[in-house]
Amino acid sequence: MRALALSVLVGALAVGCAAPAKPVWSKAGAGEAERKKDQAECLKAALGGTRDAQSAGVVYSFDREEYGKCLEARGYKAQPPR
């Protein structure tokens, strides 16, 4: 269930319909596999979940600032969206 919720959240973040344009994160010398791994780990660190008594489910939140701090700590720099 959590994996499904994470997949939905990742999809929603990728689409970004109503969200402001997100920066492009880059790191000199980082390959595609390393970038994807780091982004996935930082996404996991930036997710928070709380139990929702009404729906008996979990409500997830995403801390964009925490995500950015995590990537910066790994040597990534934010570039303006294209």
Phi, psi and omega per residue, in radians:
M1 nan -0.779 -3.140
R2 -1.119 -0.664 3.123
A3 -1.097 -0.686 3.108
L4 -1.126 -0.790 3.131
A5 -1.086 -0.698 3.112
L6 -1.124 -0.727 3.114
S7 -1.087 -0.735 3.128
V8 -1.129 -0.744 3.136
L9 -1.124 -0.767 3.120
V10 -1.072 -0.742 3.096
G11 -1.079 -0.737 3.135
A12 -1.149 -0.680 3.118
L13 -1.172 -0.643 -3.136
A14 -1.174 -0.682 -3.127
V15 -1.281 -0.873 3.082
G16 1.030 0.723 -3.064
C17 -0.894 -1.057 -3.067
A18 -1.777 0.032 -3.094
A19 -1.505 2.633 3.062
P20 -1.115 2.724 -3.131
A21 -1.023 2.339 -3.109
K22 -1.676 2.627 -3.130
P23 -1.225 2.813 3.056
V24 -1.709 2.184 -3.110
W25 -1.665 2.259 3.136
S26 -2.368 2.687 3.133
K27 -2.519 2.167 -3.139
A28 -0.999 2.264 3.082
G29 1.459 -0.084 -3.133
A30 -1.456 2.257 3.078
G31 -1.453 3.000 -3.119
E32 -1.033 -0.756 -3.111
A33 -1.122 -0.754 3.128
E34 -1.126 -0.752 3.137
R35 -1.061 -0.802 3.139
K36 -1.106 -0.715 3.123
K37 -1.101 -0.844 -3.137
D38 -1.093 -0.751 3.133
Q39 -1.113 -0.703 3.133
A40 -1.140 -0.722 3.132
E41 -1.173 -0.688 3.120
C42 -1.240 -0.595 3.064
L43 -1.090 -0.776 3.129
K44 -1.067 -0.715 3.139
A45 -1.178 -0.497 -3.081
A46 -1.575 -0.086 3.121
L47 -1.513 2.431 3.039
G48 -2.238 2.594 3.138
G49 -2.373 2.456 3.072
T50 -2.327 2.589 3.094
R51 -1.259 2.363 3.090
D52 -1.883 1.947 -3.064
A53 -1.103 -0.596 -3.087
Q54 -1.215 -0.747 -3.103
S55 -1.694 -0.090 -3.097
A56 1.007 0.495 3.116
G57 -2.151 -2.864 3.129
V58 -2.024 2.349 3.083
V59 -1.802 2.167 -3.107
Y60 -1.741 2.553 3.031
S61 -2.234 2.753 -3.125
F62 -2.183 2.156 -3.135
D63 -1.712 1.719 -3.085
R64 -1.069 -0.645 3.133
E65 -1.136 -0.761 3.119
E66 -1.097 -0.690 3.106
Y67 -1.049 -0.826 3.138
G68 -1.110 -0.747 3.120
K69 -1.074 -0.698 3.135
C70 -1.084 -0.816 3.141
L71 -1.168 -0.701 3.111
E72 -1.084 -0.675 3.122
A73 -1.118 -0.403 3.124
R74 -1.644 0.097 3.064
G75 1.693 0.140 -3.140
Y76 -1.498 2.655 3.080
K77 -2.141 2.442 3.122
A78 -1.444 2.257 3.050
Q79 -1.892 2.527 3.121
P80 -1.017 2.574 3.112
P81 -1.066 2.634 -3.124
R82 -1.529 nan nan
